[in-house]
């Protein structure tokens, strides 16, 4: 399977797990706690597979950048946690950094 498709699935699993942390209320609620544990197991298993074909630095940059953006968007919707201007600028810089890696770096595998 394509490394970048696996990376996308790993990111989705990690975002589900991270977004469920707050709802787990310190692992006192069963379903969100299972989503946290299961999501991280799936995410790291898939990330391990990704590392076979995608350079580590590139995979981790995409993983962390996409995760930050997606978790922020989910927190805005579910928890009404709206980032301020500085946070939005920082997230924008992260997105720009991942874009630079993908578009211009020879290590991106493209």
Backbone torsions as a table, in degrees:
resi	resn	phi	psi	omega
1	UNK	NA	147.5	-179.6
2	UNK	-58.9	131.5	-179.0
3	UNK	-59.2	-36.9	-179.0
4	UNK	-75.0	-29.2	172.9
5	UNK	-68.2	-43.4	176.1
6	UNK	-61.7	-38.9	178.3
7	UNK	-63.0	-41.1	177.3
8	UNK	-60.4	-45.3	178.4
9	UNK	-64.5	-38.6	177.8
10	UNK	-63.6	-40.8	179.0
11	UNK	-64.7	-43.6	179.0
12	UNK	-60.2	-45.1	179.5
13	UNK	-63.0	-40.9	179.8
14	UNK	-67.3	-39.7	179.6
15	UNK	-66.3	-40.6	175.7
16	UNK	-61.2	-45.7	-179.6
17	UNK	-63.0	-49.1	-178.2
18	UNK	-64.6	-40.8	-179.9
19	UNK	-68.3	-22.3	179.4
20	UNK	-85.4	-12.2	-178.4
21	UNK	-57.3	-47.7	-178.8
22	UNK	-63.7	-42.4	-178.7
23	UNK	-67.4	-22.9	-179.7
24	UNK	-70.8	-15.9	179.8
25	UNK	48.1	58.9	178.1
26	UNK	69.2	32.9	-179.1
27	UNK	62.4	33.0	176.7
28	UNK	-99.8	-10.0	177.5
29	UNK	-111.9	127.2	-169.1
30	UNK	-64.2	-56.8	-174.1
31	UNK	-60.3	-50.2	177.8
32	UNK	-62.4	-33.9	178.1
33	UNK	-65.4	-39.3	176.7
34	UNK	-66.6	-37.1	176.4
35	UNK	-63.8	-39.4	178.2
36	UNK	-62.9	-55.2	-176.6
37	UNK	-63.2	-49.3	-178.7
38	UNK	-65.3	-40.4	179.8
39	UNK	-62.1	-42.8	179.4
40	UNK	-69.4	-37.8	177.8
41	UNK	-61.4	-48.9	179.4
42	UNK	-62.9	-44.8	-177.5
43	UNK	-60.1	-47.7	-177.1
44	UNK	-73.3	-31.7	174.5
45	UNK	-63.0	-48.2	179.3
46	UNK	-64.1	-39.4	178.5
47	UNK	-62.6	-36.6	176.6
48	UNK	-61.4	-41.2	177.5
49	UNK	-66.7	-38.7	179.1
50	UNK	-59.0	-40.6	-176.0
51	UNK	-63.0	-13.5	177.1
52	UNK	-73.5	-25.2	-175.2
53	UNK	-125.7	-20.3	-178.7
54	UNK	-110.6	133.4	178.3
55	UNK	-54.6	140.8	-174.8
56	UNK	-54.6	-49.4	-177.4
57	UNK	-62.2	-40.2	179.6
58	UNK	-68.0	-47.8	179.8
59	UNK	-58.9	-44.2	-177.3
60	UNK	-70.6	-35.4	177.4
61	UNK	-62.9	-45.5	179.5
62	UNK	-67.0	-45.5	179.2
63	UNK	-55.0	-52.9	-175.7
64	UNK	-72.0	-41.7	-180.0
65	UNK	-63.2	-48.9	179.3
66	UNK	-64.7	-39.6	179.0
67	UNK	-61.2	-44.1	179.6
68	UNK	-61.3	-46.8	-178.5
69	UNK	-64.4	-48.0	-177.0
70	UNK	-67.5	-41.7	178.5
71	UNK	-65.3	-37.7	176.8
72	UNK	-62.4	-44.5	179.0
73	UNK	-63.9	-41.8	178.4
74	UNK	-65.6	-40.8	178.2
75	UNK	-63.6	-33.7	177.2
76	UNK	-64.2	-42.6	-176.4
77	UNK	-77.5	-50.2	-173.4
78	UNK	-78.6	-38.7	-172.1
79	UNK	-114.9	3.6	-179.9
80	UNK	55.7	34.8	178.3
81	UNK	-95.0	95.3	-175.1
82	UNK	-92.3	121.4	179.6
83	UNK	-69.8	146.5	177.2
84	UNK	-81.0	-178.9	-176.0
85	UNK	-58.9	-44.1	-179.2
86	UNK	-61.3	-42.1	178.5
87	UNK	-64.1	-42.0	178.5
88	UNK	-63.0	-41.1	177.4
89	UNK	-63.6	-43.9	178.3
90	UNK	-61.1	-44.0	177.8
91	UNK	-64.0	-39.0	176.3
92	UNK	-61.0	-39.7	177.2
93	UNK	-65.5	-36.9	177.0
94	UNK	-63.3	-46.5	178.3
95	UNK	-60.0	-43.7	179.1
96	UNK	-62.0	-40.4	179.1
97	UNK	-62.7	-44.6	177.3
98	UNK	-63.5	-40.0	177.5
99	UNK	-61.5	-42.8	178.7
100	UNK	-61.5	-43.2	178.8
101	UNK	-60.6	-48.0	-176.8
102	UNK	-66.6	-38.9	-174.9
103	UNK	-84.8	-33.7	-169.4
104	UNK	-120.1	-16.9	-176.6
105	UNK	-82.3	137.6	176.2
106	UNK	-76.1	-12.9	180.0
107	UNK	-84.6	-5.8	-175.7
108	UNK	-73.4	-11.5	177.5
109	UNK	84.9	5.4	178.5
110	UNK	-96.0	NA	NA
